[in-house]
Amino acid sequence: MEHPDRPWTAFYRAGARVDIAAPAYRNLADMIGSVAATFGRAPAFTCCLPNGMNGTLSFQQVDAMSDALAAYLRDIAGLKAGDRVAVQMPNCLSFPVAAFGVFKAGCVLVNVNPLYTADEMARQFADSRPHALIIMDMFADKLRRATAGHPIPNIIITRVAEFLPMLPRGIVGLVQKHWDKSVRRIDLPHIRLPEALAAGRARISAGKSAVGTYHQDVTGDDVAVLQYTGGTTGTAKGAMLTHANLILNMEQTMELIEGVQKGREVALTALPLYHIFAFTVNLLGFYWLGARNILIPNPRPLSNLKRAFENYKITWMSGVNTLFNGLTNEIWFQDSPPRHLKFASAGGMALQSSVAARWEAITGKPVLQGYGLTETSPVLTFNPLGKVREGSIGVPVPSTEILCLDDAGNPVAQGETGEIAARGPQIMKGYWEKPEETAKTMRGDWFLTGDIGVMDADGYVRIVDRKKDMIVVSGFNVYPNEVEDVLAAHPAVREAAVIGVPDPESGEAVKAFIVTSDPGLSAETLRAYVREHLTGYKVPKLYEFRDELPKSNVGKILRKDLRAEALAQIAAE
């Protein structure tokens, strides 16, 4: 039934709630235990490696393991309620155990991109000041540099094949140690995750742990996750997402999804769980549904997904435009698309209409595009099944209001463009220890997204442009200030400016404009230099050397002029 002041509710599925008054659970730890009690020994998470080797944990096992980790963190490591625990790993069986254990301990999870360089890790650790870190062994060689000046007292090491059966676990370990040498010696005090779980389990068995009480006083208003984002300025900020933010956004999203059955779905998770979209929708949402979650540690190359599609009856998957585009160009996927798929969900970056059409032509099922931000937990809008509008990011999810505002902060006339502002229970509590930054993006209960959009009369929203200079590469945010700072530190670079340009593979690519003092400086040299300091997706793909850069009358480099020139050149070509 249509809500009179929210016409978009007419597009909701039959029986969907227009408003979700309160979260279904007091906190995430309560949800984890309740779901495990319902689905018991059913498979919850399966880690599928590129060669098909795999391991599975049931709901019951994940529940027991996360209890043991919570007991270790509180009883042995000595953490207190509200302490931060950083988790840095790709998709693997350790991830849900770690995340759920942190919530049960009454602590705050800090998601860290495992591809970060030591410098990037150091900045996030310095800001969040974690009391513990659970990290994949492949990335632990960066720890000494990353923790210099702000040591982390408790370091727990895990492996990509953790909790897989003995034979595949041993094979993977031998390959990593002797063949590709991806695991190096760890020279900081640490404990292995299985040992930490054994210690916690022993405390519980001996009746010396009050593990079930550690989250008793945690309410929906308490912070559950610090999810880092560059926001408007590019300065790293931790969005404080509460238990209620995440539970409600999970419910808001699932409320609009049609055709899913509790305990019957098989979800493919190729997007990294440390990314807020996959964290809320894949990790939390499909756990809540009792789905079997197929975790892909690394989706590159895309052939890494082939065995997962062959071996499991995938009914649902999420992705970004890059992933859908790539799969539709794979011969093996074209020849044998997933037969049990109901639909796919896209987020993180704009879904190109040509990609959506090609995907539906191959699979017979649609890609439903949504929209949101880290600060909104993340989903704000979603395209209802069977009611998709090309080029639209959908309609607001339940209990969510969307306005388009002019530069003065006033709502624009119907059908006119303006900055998208959102209000709803999924909006963050604020930025961690940055009240000034919070004030820049909040107007009372309204969050200013920085995106320019237009809303149709019946509530469908389209993105027109970005107010920010942020670049989105395969769904990941790149902030020009950060890249320019690294480029400018090169001794031969006099000036640098960075913009995003259209790219058929990643949506956007980073392009750098350089003024150099050394005519012999090459793009290859600069690329290698930047790669030492920044994650791969932030490294400029394109370089253009110039004698000077366009500037305003006060000397500010005009990125908008460079962007206009680049787009004109692309159009001419």
Secondary structure, 3 states (H helix, E strand, C coil): CCECCEHHHHHCCCCCCCCCCCCCCCCHHHHHHHHHHHHCCCEEEEEECCCCCEEEEEHHHHHHHHHHHHHHHHHHCCCCCCCEEEEECCCCCHHHHHHHHHHHCCCEEEECCCCCCHHHHHHHHHHHCCCEEEEEHHHHHHHHHHCCCCCCCEEEEECCCCCCCHHHHHHHHHHHHHHCCCCCCCCCCCEEHHHHHHHHHHHHHCCCCCHHHCCCCCCCCCEEEEEEECCCCCCCEEEEEEHHHHHHHHHHHHHHCCCCCCCCCEEEECCCCCCHHHHHHHHHHHHHCCCEEEECCCCCCHHHHHHHHHHCCCCEEEECHHHHHHHHCCHHHHHCCCCCCCEEEECCCCCCHHHHHHHHHHHCCCEEEEEECHHHCCEEEECCCCCCCCCCCEEECCCCEEEEECCCCCECCCCCCEEEEEECCCCCCCECCCHHHHHHHEECCEEEEEEEEEECCCCCEEEEEECCCCEEECCEEECHHHHHHHHHCCCCEEEEEEEEEEECCCEEEEEEEEEECCCCCCHHHHHHHHHCCCCHHHCCCEEEECCCCCECCCCCECHHHHHHHHHHHHHHC
